[in-house]
Amino acid sequence: MESSETGVIWSELMSRDPDASARFYEEVVGLSVVATGQGEDVYRMFVSEGRPIGGLTGPRPDSDTWPSGGPTGHWVGYFASKDVPAAVETTQRLGGLVLLGPLDLPGTGTVAVLRDPDGATFGVFDPRQGEA
């Protein structure tokens, strides 16, 4: 993923049953699913033509919901951001909510999950900080 990209650069499915969701999307749209990590740290990525295009995760281990909301499965789109902390501050100033972050993901980048003043959930992601 290029850091100069704009718009939605990642989509993540929040699923009650990630294994069933993986099978569903593999069969319906032909995506492969690759898991990284183990146990509570497992993260699944949707892969198309050898390229990761999105993520698949279950509820948080300490809750029956996700930072993005719940209790039903849903998709969250992540927009490219060159400054995640500034996006978080601006969201708060304009009446939005911070649901998660900013959070540094070693080797990946910086992410935050936000809600706009109308209640729509979205993420911002800066992959540049994951490039080292």
N, C-alpha and C positions, 0 to 999 in steps of 0.2 A: 504494500500500500504506500503510495507516494504521499509525502507530507504536504505537497502543493495542491492536493485534491481539495475540491470544495463540494458542498452538498452532502448528501447522505453517503457515508463511506463504510458503514457497517450496520447490519441488522441483527438483532438478537431475539430469539424466541424464548420466552419464559414459559416453561411447561411443567405441569403437575407430574407428568410421566415422561421424562426425557427419552427413555428407551423406546417407548411407543411412538413418540413424536419423531425420533430418528427413523424408525421403520416407515412411518407414514410418508415423510418427505422423500425418503429414498425411493419409495414405490411410486408416489404421485408425480414428482418432478425430476427424479433421477439424480438427486444430490447424494454424494457420499458423506459419511459422518466420521470424523476422526476425533478420538478422545485423547486429551492430554491430562496428566496428573492421575491421582487415584483417590478413592474414598470421597470425603467431603471436598477435596480439592480438584475433583475431576471437572474438566471443561471440555465441551464438545464443540467442534467447528463443522459447519456445513462447507463442503468442498465441491467446486464445480471445475471440471477440466484441470484438476491439480492445484487450483487456487482457492484459498480460504475466502469465503464470501459472507459468512455470518456465523453467529454463535447460537448455542442451545444450552440452556441451564435450567435447573430445578429451583424450587424455593430455597431461601437461605436455611442453613442448618438450624439456626436458632429461632426460626419463625415459619409460619405457614404461608407467608407472602413474600414478595420481592420488594426491593427498595423502590421499584417503579410502580408498585401497586399490586393488587390482587383482589380476590383470591382465584380468578380464572386465568388460564393461559392467555398470553398476548405477545405481540411483537413490539420492540422498541427500536426506532431508528437513531443512529448516532451521526451527528454532523461533524465535519472536520473543524478543528479549532486550533489556532496557533497559540492561544493563551487560555487554557481551561480555567485557572483561577479568576481571570478577568471575566470570563463568561458567567461564572458562578456569582461574582459580585454584581454584575449587571442584571442577572436574573432576579436577584434579591431586590435590587434598587427599583426594578420595574414591576414588582409585585408577584414574582414567581416564587417557587419553592425549590430548595435544594433537597433532593431525596438521598443522594449519595455523593460523597466526594467534596472537593477533588481528591482523587485517589491515584497515587503513583503505582503502576504495575511494572515491576522490574522487567526489563527487556522487552516491554510492550509499549508503554506510553502512559499518558495521564488521561483519566476519564472522570466524568461526573454525570449523574443522572438528575435531570431537572424537570420541573413541571411549570408550564407557562401559566399566566394569570387566568386563562380560560379552562385550565385543568388538563391540558394535553401533556403527556409525558414524552420526553426525548432525552437523548444523551449528547454530550460533546466529548470529542476524543482528539488527542494530540499524539500521533504516533512518533513524532520526531524525537521525543524524549526517550523512546525505546530504542533508538538507533545509537549505538555507541561503539 
